[in-house]
Amino acid sequence: MSIAVVGVNHRTAPLEVRERFAHAPREVPAALARVLSAGAGGGVLLSTCNRTEFYLAEPGDAIPATVWAMLTERLSEGRSASEYGYLVRDRDAVRHLYRVSAGLDSMILGESQIQGQVREAWETSRSQAGPVLHRLFQSALLVGARVRSETALAAGAASAPSAAVALAGKIFNRLAGRAALVLGAGVTLVANRTYERARAVAEELGARALTLDEAWEHFASADIVLTSTAAPHAVVTWERVAPAIGRRGGRPLCILDLAVPRDVEPAVGQLENVFLYDIDDLQAVAANAATERHHEVPAAERIVSDEVERFWAWYGGLAAVPVLKEFRGRLDDMRAAELERALKRLAHLSPEDRAQVEQFSHALLNKFLHHPTIALKQAAQAGRGYGLLESLKKLFGLERLDDT
């Protein structure tokens, strides 16, 4: 038994790569099915603007190569996904997820949205996760909740949307009276491909709803454009908005692209007096504003470490049961075989003496197994059983358990 994480994040891959790896919820089941078919006992796919990670239970040797091959198909020719990725195993994999859920591994320290994204990933992958990952993700959500309630890591936590507002404020000095155009499928929608959804949210906000096709002309009058659609490719293109921006007379336009994949193609940022910021730009600004929360990191890391030990104790105990059963069964088979050979040479013994010899063989085996069994159980309860179990499997040829 083992656990692994195969993926990329904002530390290992630039936005132009991460956006190619991003998976919409509807893509998750097929992606997991492909990976699991290479040999794994369960999987969860976590895909956000900062990361695409496959969490896998009992992964076979072919799993990492399968993940990299699948992600490489999303890149341009000549690049391999493995160049941007990492593989984390076992206890380190558990720690990795807990740090992600706690906001310790985010571009913005203490970022609050990630816990909800972890929950959504688990829910989306629920039918393919398996019992070990169910327990792991449930505990990861608990870790995130503990960190947020027991430390100030998320106090006043900045986010990409708040950074967007701050950047717009710097460009225009004050935002009161400015015209804003919002493109997206989220809760702050104004213009969207689904007009009825746009109208419902716009009415709630006191705004005007537009279809996406109607939005391009408004690039001539808006001061701020905020976009966050779920489109798989850029929707704000040079061809669509350049004519309208050309009629602005040089007035500045701030475009804040919160989407992954990006909604705005980079060429738009080259137009006159257009200030274009993508998710990495915004998160870098927000991260700079979060420096005062760094003193909360040690307390958050202690919570993570405590919960890693708690999970590993459960996991070690779970792994110990079949190994101990197989270990005892293997040695008992050896005992029975050797006893049978010995009794053939001791045919002169009475039935009572033969029974005593057999009882002696059972007692000797139990004495032999007593200390290893106690030691393994205690190590499992303390979260240290996994290494001992792996050694036991190698010493006594029990590796076939990994295939069952």
ZAMARGU-4260 file (C-alpha; in steps of 0.2 Angstrom, whole numbers, plus 5000, padded with zeros to 4 digits):
<rodrens>
0) 5000/5000/5000 | 5006/5018/4996 | 5000/5035/4992 | 5007/5047/4979 | 5005/5064/4972
5) 5010/5067/4954 | 5007/5085/4947 | 5013/5103/4944 | 5010/5119/4953 | 5014/5138/4953
10) 5032/5134/4959 | 5036/5122/4945 | 5026/5128/4930 | 5022/5145/4923 | 5005/5151/4920
15) 5006/5147/4901 | 5009/5129/4905 | 4997/5128/4920 | 4983/5134/4910 | 4985/5120/4897
20) 4985/5107/4911 | 4969/5114/4919 | 4954/5102/4920 | 4936/5107/4920 | 4925/5096/4931
25) 4917/5087/4917 | 4935/5081/4911 | 4940/5074/4928 | 4931/5057/4927 | 4939/5052/4910
30) 4956/5059/4916 | 4956/5049/4932 | 4949/5033/4923 | 4964/5034/4911 | 4977/5036/4925
35) 4969/5022/4936 | 4969/5010/4921 | 4988/5010/4922 | 4986/5002/4940 | 4980/5012/4955
40) 4968/5008/4969 | 4959/5026/4968 | 4962/5044/4963 | 4957/5062/4965 | 4961/5076/4953
45) 4964/5093/4961 | 4965/5106/4947 | 4965/5125/4951 | 4973/5140/4944 | 4989/5136/4954
50) 4990/5117/4952 | 4985/5101/4943 | 4988/5086/4955 | 4984/5068/4954 | 4982/5060/4971
55) 4983/5041/4970 | 4981/5026/4981 | 4992/5011/4978 | 4999/5018/4962 | 5009/5005/4951
60) 5026/5009/4943 | 5018/5015/4927 | 5007/5028/4935 | 5019/5043/4934 | 5023/5040/4916
65) 5004/5039/4912 | 5001/5056/4920 | 5015/5064/4912 | 5010/5057/4895 | 4992/5063/4897
70) 4998/5080/4902 | 5011/5081/4888 | 4997/5079/4875 | 4991/5096/4881 | 5008/5105/4877
75) 5015/5110/4861 | 5027/5098/4852 | 5044/5096/4859 | 5040/5099/4878 | 5036/5086/4891
80) 5025/5088/4906 | 5038/5080/4917 | 5049/5095/4915 | 5037/5105/4926 | 5031/5091/4938
85) 5035/5082/4954 | 5031/5065/4962 | 5029/5065/4981 | 5026/5048/4990 | 5018/5041/5006
90) 5020/5052/5022 | 5027/5067/5011 | 5011/5065/5000 | 5000/5067/5015 | 5009/5082/5022
95) 5008/5090/5004 | 4989/5089/5003 | 4988/5095/5021 | 4999/5110/5017 | 4989/5113/5002
100) 4972/5113/5011 | 4979/5124/5025 | 4984/5138/5013 | 5003/5135/5016 | 5007/5130/4998
105) 4997/5143/4990 | 5005/5158/4980 | 4995/5169/4993 | 4999/5163/5010 | 4984/5158/5020
110) 4973/5160/5004 | 4955/5154/5008 | 4948/5148/4992 | 4959/5133/4991 | 4950/5123/5005
115) 4934/5124/4995 | 4943/5119/4980 | 4950/5104/4989 | 4932/5099/4994 | 4926/5101/4976
120) 4940/5090/4970 | 4936/5077/4982 | 4917/5078/4978 | 4920/5077/4959 | 4932/5062/4961
125) 4922/5053/4974 | 4917/5038/4964 | 4935/5035/4959 | 4944/5040/4975 | 4943/5024/4985
130) 4943/5022/5005 | 4960/5028/5008 | 4959/5044/4998 | 4941/5047/5006 | 4949/5047/5023
135) 4964/5057/5017 | 4954/5071/5009 | 4941/5071/5024 | 4956/5074/5036 | 4964/5087/5024
140) 4948/5097/5026 | 4949/5095/5045 | 4967/5102/5044 | 4962/5117/5034 | 4948/5121/5046
145) 4960/5119/5061 | 4973/5130/5054 | 4960/5144/5050 | 4952/5142/5067 | 4967/5140/5078
150) 4980/5152/5070 | 4979/5169/5061 | 4986/5162/5045 | 4970/5167/5035 | 4967/5183/5045
155) 4963/5197/5032 | 4970/5185/5019 | 4972/5194/5003 | 4966/5186/4987 | 4967/5188/4968
160) 4951/5197/4967 | 4955/5209/4981 | 4972/5212/4973 | 4963/5216/4957 | 4953/5230/4966
165) 4969/5237/4973 | 4978/5237/4956 | 4963/5246/4948 | 4963/5259/4962 | 4981/5263/4959
170) 4978/5265/4941 | 4963/5277/4943 | 4967/5284/4961 | 4949/5282/4965 | 4936/5269/4959
175) 4920/5279/4963 | 4910/5283/4947 | 4921/5271/4936 | 4912/5260/4924 | 4916/5241/4926
180) 4913/5227/4914 | 4913/5210/4921 | 4914/5194/4910 | 4912/5177/4917 | 4902/5163/4924
185) 4905/5166/4942 | 4894/5175/4955 | 4899/5193/4949 | 4894/5190/4932 | 4888/5204/4920
190) 4891/5198/4903 | 4891/5179/4899 | 4888/5167/4885 | 4872/5162/4895 | 4861/5178/4895
195) 4848/5172/4908 | 4862/5169/4921 | 4870/5186/4917 | 4853/5195/4919 | 4849/5186/4936
200) 4866/5191/4944 | 4866/5209/4935 | 4849/5212/4943 | 4855/5207/4960 | 4870/5219/4958
205) 4860/5233/4950 | 4870/5231/4934 | 4865/5229/4916 | 4866/5211/4908 | 4874/5208/4891
210) 4877/5193/4880 | 4896/5190/4877 | 4894/5196/4859 | 4887/5213/4865 | 4901/5215/4877
215) 4915/5220/4864 | 4908/5237/4860 | 4908/5241/4879 | 4927/5240/4879 | 4926/5258/4871
220) 4918/5265/4887 | 4922/5254/4902 | 4936/5259/4913 | 4939/5242/4921 | 4936/5225/4914
225) 4936/5210/4925 | 4935/5193/4917 | 4934/5175/4924 | 4925/5163/4912 | 4926/5144/4911
230) 4931/5145/4892 | 4944/5133/4887 | 4953/5147/4876 | 4955/5166/4876 | 4938/5174/4873
235) 4945/5192/4873 | 4955/5193/4857 | 4964/5207/4848 | 4952/5206/4834 | 4936/5207/4845
240) 4941/5222/4855 | 4955/5232/4846 | 4942/5243/4836 | 4933/5248/4852 | 4949/5252/4862
245) 4954/5262/4847 | 4939/5274/4850 | 4945/5277/4868 | 4955/5292/4864 | 4970/5286/4874
250) 4960/5284/4890 | 4967/5270/4901 | 4959/5253/4902 | 4962/5241/4916 | 4959/5223/4912
255) 4960/5210/4926 | 4960/5192/4920 | 4956/5180/4934 | 4954/5165/4923 | 4964/5149/4920
260) 4965/5146/4906 | 4967/5164/4902 | 4952/5174/4895 | 4963/5188/4887 | 4976/5184/4874
265) 4992/5193/4878 | 4991/5204/4862 | 4977/5214/4870 | 4990/5220/4882 | 5000/5228/4868
270) 4986/5240/4864 | 4987/5259/4868 | 4985/5262/4887 | 4979/5245/4891 | 4985/5238/4908
275) 4983/5219/4907 | 4985/5208/4923 | 4984/5189/4923 | 4981/5178/4938 | 5000/5177/4942
280) 5002/5196/4942 | 4987/5198/4954 | 4992/5184/4965 | 5010/5191/4966 | 5003/5208/4972
285) 4992/5199/4985 | 5006/5189/4991 | 5016/5204/4994 | 5002/5211/5005 | 5002/5195/5015
290) 5019/5196/5023 | 5013/5200/5040 | 5005/5183/5041 | 5022/5173/5040 | 5024/5173/5059
295) 5009/5161/5059 | 5017/5148/5049 | 5026/5138/5063 | 5009/5136/5072 | 5001/5130/5056
300) 5015/5118/5052 | 5013/5110/5069 | 4995/5107/5066 | 5000/5099/5049 | 5013/5088/5057
305) 5001/5082/5071 | 4988/5078/5059 | 5000/5069/5047 | 5005/5058/5062 | 4987/5054/5066
310) 4983/5049/5048 | 4999/5039/5046 | 4995/5029/5062 | 4978/5025/5055 | 4985/5021/5038
315) 4999/5010/5046 | 4987/5000/5056 | 4976/4998/5040 | 4991/4991/5030 | 4997/4980/5045
320) 4982/4969/5045 | 4984/4960/5028 | 5003/4959/5030 | 5002/4951/5047 | 4988/4939/5042
325) 4999/4934/5027 | 5015/4933/5037 | 5007/4922/5050 | 4998/4911/5037 | 5015/4909/5027
330) 5024/4903/5043 | 5010/4892/5049 | 5011/4883/5032 | 5029/4881/5034 | 5026/4874/5052
335) 5013/4862/5046 | 5024/4855/5031 | 5039/4853/5043 | 5028/4844/5056 | 5021/4832/5043
340) 5039/4827/5037 | 5045/4825/5055 | 5030/4814/5060 | 5033/4803/5045 | 5050/4799/5053
345) 5042/4797/5070 | 5029/4784/5065 | 5032/4775/5082 | 5025/4789/5092 | 5008/4786/5101
350) 4994/4797/5096 | 4996/4807/5112 | 5014/4810/5109 | 5011/4815/5091 | 4998/4828/5098
355) 5011/4835/5110 | 5023/4837/5096 | 5010/4846/5086 | 5006/4857/5101 | 5024/4861/5103
360) 5025/4867/5085 | 5011/4879/5087 | 5018/4885/5104 | 5035/4888/5096 | 5027/4897/5081
365) 5017/4909/5093 | 5032/4913/5103 | 5042/4917/5087 | 5028/4928/5081 | 5023/4937/5097
370) 5037/4950/5098 | 5036/4955/5079 | 5017/4956/5080 | 5017/4967/5095 | 5031/4978/5088
375) 5022/4980/5071 | 5006/4985/5080 | 5014/4997/5091 | 5024/5005/5077 | 5008/5006/5067
380) 4999/5015/5081 | 5013/5027/5082 | 5013/5030/5064 | 5029/5021/5060 | 5023/5005/5054
385) 5024/5007/5035 | 5043/5006/5034 | 5043/4990/5045 | 5029/4982/5035 | 5039/4985/5019
390) 5054/4977/5026 | 5044/4962/5032 | 5037/4960/5015 | 5054/4960/5007 | 5062/4948/5020
395) 5048/4935/5019 | 5043/4937/5001 | 5026/4945/5004 | 5028/4958/4990 | 5013/4950/4980
400) 5001/4958/4993 | 5004/4974/4983 | 4996/4966/4968 | 4980/4961/4978
</rodrens>
